[in-house]
Amino acid sequence: MLRNQFDALRVAMKTLAEQIIEVKLSCQTPDGLPDTSYKGEVIANLMLSYRHMEDASMRIGKAIQAYEGGRSVYDNKPTGAVKTPIGE
């Protein structure tokens, strides 16, 4: 049951993200914003909102992963750190 709630949250976030993009596109039309608006600021904040929705969806995905006892595929990959003889 909890997994269904996680999935519902991700669907809601995706829907909201799509709506944010629709609003952004509407703002970019000639009649989208009044002349007194700070168009760049409006669009920038809408894009930030979209990115936050993407991040929130990813975080719910990480919660699902933890809930299911899984590990990230990145947990087993080397970090790319190189051992050097300095200080040995």
N, C-alpha and C positions, 0 to 999 in steps of 0.2 A: 504494500500500500504506500509506503513512504517513497519508493522508487517512482510510483505514478505521480506523486506530488512533485518530485524533482523534475520529471519529464514535463509536467504541466508548466512549471516555472520556466523552463527553457523555451517551450513553445511561446509562452506569453512574452518573454524577452525578445525572441526573434520577431514576433508580430510587432512589438513596440519599436524595435530597430527599423523595421520596414516602414512603419508610419513616420518615423523621424526623417528618413530619407525622402519620403513623399513630401513632407513639409518643407524640407530643404530645397527640393526641386521646385516647389511652388514659390518659394521665396526668390528663386533665381529668374522667374519670369518677369517681363516688363511691368506687369501689374501686381506682382507679388508682395511688395513692401511699399509703404508710403515713403515719399521723398525725405521725410524727416528721420527715417530709420538709419541706423548704422548697419548697413547691409553686411559688411564684412564681419562685424561682431556677431550678428545674428547667425550667419552661416557657420562661423567658427564654433560657436557654442552648440549649434545643432550637431556638427560633426563630433565634437567632444561627447555629446550625449550619446550618439551612435556608438562611439568607441567604448564608452562605459557599459553600454548594453552588451557589446561583444565580450568585454572583460567579465561582466557579471555572469553571462552564460558559460564562459570558460570556468569560472569559479564554481558554479553549480556542477559542472562536469567533474571538477576535482573532488567536490563533495560526494558525488556518486561513486567515483573511483575509491575514495576512502571508505564509504559505506559498504561497498562490495569487497573490501579487503584487498583491493588491487594496488599495484605499484605502478608508477609512471614508467614508460619505456625508457625514459631518460635516466632513471635511477641506476641503471646498469651500464651506462655508457661512460667512457673516460672523459674527463673534463678538458683534456688537451694540455694539461699542465706538464711541463717538461722538467725532469730532474736535472739539476746541474751540480757540478762538483764544488760550487761556491759554498764555503762554510763547512766543508767536510774535513 
